[in-house]
């Protein structure tokens, strides 16, 4: 008897303070055929509380993938990226920088901070959907992610 395992939903943490971008990314993920659970936090302080399971996030599970904007209030994305990649418990979580900046210095610094990839957000719904689909196709089909907790 061959019992097939039900595919596990991929846990995505979206870190973005722009409500319009959050809505568009959520819409793009809903159209996906891949199973995903999306959590959203809006600033750099909140993402670290989420990842460290502090306060209202005590019962959350760690994400399989983080989509991180660089330009955020309280603590910017580069500070968050540095904290994640310097933390022995968090550093294995892949971080995709998904931001409006195409500044070569931001790209260079993000990779120096061990971003797993850097994507400039396109303008327009169809282009953003295509980017989200390519992220899903790569990270959830091609890549072997570390086991979740």
N, C-alpha and C positions, 0 to 999 in steps of 0.2 A: 504494500500500500504506500503510495507516494503522496505525502501531505505537503502541499506547497505552503511556504510561509507567506503570510500577508505582508506586503511591503510596509516598512516603517515610515511614518511621516517624518520628513526632514524638518528640524526645528530651525527657523530663521529668526534672527534678531535684527530688526531694522532700526538703525540709530539715525534719526533725521528730525530736525525741528521745523521743516517746511511742510505744513499740512497738505498742500497741493501735491508735492512729490510723494508724500506718504500715501495719499489716496490713489495716485496713479500706479504706484508700485503694488499696492494692495489689489487693485483691479487687474493688473497684469498677472499677478500670482493666482488670482481666482480663476483665470482663464486657462491656467496650466492643467495638464493632465497628470502632473506629478503631485503626490501627496505632500503637503507642507503645512506646518503650523507656524504662523507668523506672530511674533511679539514686536511691539513698537515702543521705543523710548525716545524722548525728545531732547535730551542733553547729555553731556559727558559725565556729569555726576550721577545721573540716573542710570546710565548704562553700567557704571562700575558697581552700583548697588545691586543691579539685576544680576550681573555676573558673579558677584560675591555672595549673592543670596541674603542680602541684608534687608531688614525692615519688611515692607510689604512684599518683597520678593523672596522671602525665606523659603517658600514652597515651590519656587520655579525650578525648572530643570535647565541645564546648560544648553545653549544653542549649538547646532551642528555647524552653523555658518553665521557670520556677522556681516551685514551690509552697513558700512560706516561712512557717514558724511563727515567732511573735514570742518566745515564752518558751522559751529554750534555754540550756544551760550554756555556759560559756567565753566566748561572745560572743553577745549577744541578737540577735534578728531585726532590730531597728531599726539596730543597728551594722552588721550585714551588708548591709542594704538601702542604707544610706548609702555603704558601700564600693563596692557594685556600681554604684550610680548615679553615683558620682564617678569611676569608672574608665572611660576612653575606650574600652577594649576590651570592657568588659562591659555598659555602660549600655543597650545596645539589647536586651538579653535581657529579655523581659517578666517581671515579678515579680508573682505573685498572692500576697498575704498571706492565708494560710489558718490561722486561729488561733482559740483558744477565747475570746479577749478581745473583748468588745463595748464596752469602755470608749471613750467619745468621744475621749478624749485620745490613745489608741493609734491610732484611726482617723485623726484629724486629723494626727498626727505622721507616720504611714505615708504619707499622701498628700503631705505636705510633703517627704518624702524620695523622692518620685516613684514610689511603688508604682503599678502599673498597675491594680490593683483590690484591694479588701479584702473578705474573706468571713469571717464568723464560722462556725466549725465547728458544725454542728448536733449534737445528742445523738441517737444512734440510728443504726443501720446503714442503714435505708432512706432516711433524710433525708440522710446523708452520701453514699450512692450517688447520690441525686438531684443533690446539689451537684457531685460529681465529673463526672457526666454533663453538667450545664450548663456546667461549665468546658471540658470537651472539645468540646461542641457550639459554644461561642463561639470558643474559641482555636484550634481545629483545623478548623473548617468555615467560619466567618464571617470571621475575621481573616486578613490576609496577614502572615505572620511573616517577619522578615528571613532571608535565606538562611543556612543552617547552614554550618559549616566541615568 
